[in-house]
Amino acid sequence: MSKAKNASSGLTVIRPGVQSSLQDLGRFGVASQGLSQGGAMDLHAHCWANKILENSVNCPTLEIVIGLAEFKADSNLQLALAGAEMQAHIDGKSVGNWCSFSLLQGQTLTLKAAISGMRSYLAVSGGFQIEPILGSVSTVVRNQLGGLDGDMLQTDDFLPTKPHVSYAASLRSYVPRSFLPEYSDTMTLRVIESYQSTDFSPQELKKFYQSEYILTQDCDRMGARLTGEPINAPTGLISEGIALGAIQVPVDGQPIILLNDRQTLGGYPKIGCVARVDLPKLAQARPGTRIGFTPVVLVKARDEWQEFSRYFGSSLK
């Protein structure tokens, strides 16, 4: 996809921020080709940003990490922000989070550094008009696929949109307060035990669940590396497919939670997977966050994911 401006309606990148990319629900059915899934890390925020604009849940949004980004409207646009609080401003005037708003032609939307959470999602009415590759717009830099030329956003990139009507401030839509998450520096993630969980000794599993781990600086869209009490893991495994949220334990005993841009195969032993509905919490965690684990029954985790999926649309997988 060319980065040149080729439409009259859209958004121009003035500052791309620390790391900003186009994401939708992800690219499925491509693991056999060695390609990563991609997709929005925080589906809760991504889905709400689209929902309050009455978009399809799979409409591409901008995933903005940490903030420090700036965008200029080339036409009148109806936008929405959800996720990390980045103190958004339009030409110096504050804009609320978890709501829709208008950005008029020539106006500039500025996001400061996040003061809570890590990722914010910017949606536009009708979605950003980017050609899908293998069924998805999601940017996966390691595969050089999706987004704009398979890369993070750069200064002067143009993001085309469908021409649409922007609304008065009095017609803003908001996410109901009961659905607003709290981003904390401590969290417990629920684990669906699977893979080699029965190959870990009862003593090592007990240690894993009773320990507190710290999210290190070495965390990105591929995975979240933790540090804490090392776990003795089984050895001599054959490489196998890796599911989203898989908790692998390499030779140093420090768990790694594998995320959207993970490799497709791996031979390290895995205790199981983080419950899908808990992954948005991890997507918003900052380095230094204290993380604990607790087992969850598969049926309970499945029912919660199905409830989430039904609420936002059947295209969730």
Secondary structure, DSSP 4 states (H G I P E B T S, - for coil): ---S---SSEEEEEE--SEEEEE-S---S-GGGT------S-HHHHHHHHHTTT--TTS-EEEEESEEEEEEESS-EEEEEEEEE---EETTEE--SSEEEEE-TT-EEEEEE-SEEEEEEEEETT-B----BTTB---BGGGTBSTBTTB---TT-EEEB-------GGG--B--GGG-----SEEEEEEEE-TTGGGS-HHHHHHHHH--EEEEEEESSSEEEEESS-------PPPEE--TTEEE--TT---EEE-TT--SEE-S-EEEEE-GGGHHHHHTPPTT-EEEEEE--HHHHHHHHHHHHHHH-TT--
